[in-house]
Amino acid sequence: MTELIVAGAGMAGLAAAARARELGADPLVLEKSAHIGGSMRLSSGVIWRYASFDEFRSQCPDGDAALQQVVHERLDEDLDWLAGLGAVVTEDSTGNPLTVGRRFDTQSIRDALSREVTISSDMSLGNLSIPETIEGPLQHKNKFGKDYDKNAPNYEPK
């Protein structure tokens, strides 16, 4: 039985599904594309953070400081997790003195994160039983953080 539905099989979706699987869930990843990996498929495979948190804040002053702190403190451990799943590290550094991170083979990231995870391109959800836990119209936030009503006449999905 599907316990978790993940929208998108990009790196974030695949990582969420892989971690959920480790925690005992049975996730279903829905992907609209014929290929998994999202924009990661086109990337150089470098996953990095600023070496100094102060530099991170100076370069991204409008970001959420608490979230930035979590990323800064946990990324190294998360990269170890990714490598432990079988993602192949091709370089142990970014080559930039302001940053730390690793370069991964992107195909190996896709393979490691998608192992034992169900991925479907059937966006109709078929016969899945989804509990009705949301009351009222679905609310979404636009890219500016403002609410808009999915059921409103001017709603235009991308």
Secondary structure by P-SEA (a helix, b strand, c coil): ccccccccccaaaaaaaaaaaaaccbbbbbbcccccccccccccccccccccaaaaaaacccccaaaaaaaaacaaaaaaaaaaacccccccccccccbbbbbcaaaaaaaaaaccbbbbcccccccccccccccccbbbbccccbbbbccccccccc
